[in-house]
């Protein structure tokens, strides 16, 4: 019921997660990222603890592969989980348990990992990885391009209804945390529209947090 990717920008060190599902508010449960540490997607009969725990382990110095191995050893019901990870060096690792739902698969590339379950076909994650690697521009643009590629390849077996995109850079909070929690239309296109709106304003919100004296105008009535 989910397909996703985690990725690192080799130029900036920024991390991102993009995800979509037939379930509502998928990004609220499944997307995890921490600046200078990595990104994790925890999905398929989701246990959000695995995302938070995975980031803690990588913050302690474990690679993505080490972290996945640790979770496999210490986590109950690991056969029901699917976990994707990318670390600060661009290393990637994936766990797809034997009890993952429906048609499931995963794929990896440089600085990117993708996986899904209840898929229309097993080629969807590779299409997502290929879409990410082929896309130019900002990490957010590349994540959107990758999700669109996954949708074109078949996506989930049924219609998707929610999607999310999370980016982290140098601050303790997300640079972007955008979500379409439910729609009867295409949540990935709704997310793409939201990214188009948010991207030009994104860095201004960081400036406002770090130094309000240098903040640009809000551009709303009453702001002089």
Beta strands, then each sheet from edge to edge (+ up, - down):
strand 1: 2-8
strand 2: 15-21
strand 3: 31-34
strand 4: 38-43
strand 5: 82-87
strand 6: 92-96
strand 7: 105-109
strand 8: 112-117
strand 9: 162-168
strand 10: 176-180
sheet 1: 7+ 8- 1+ 2- 9+ 10-
sheet 2: 3+ 4- 5+ 6-
end
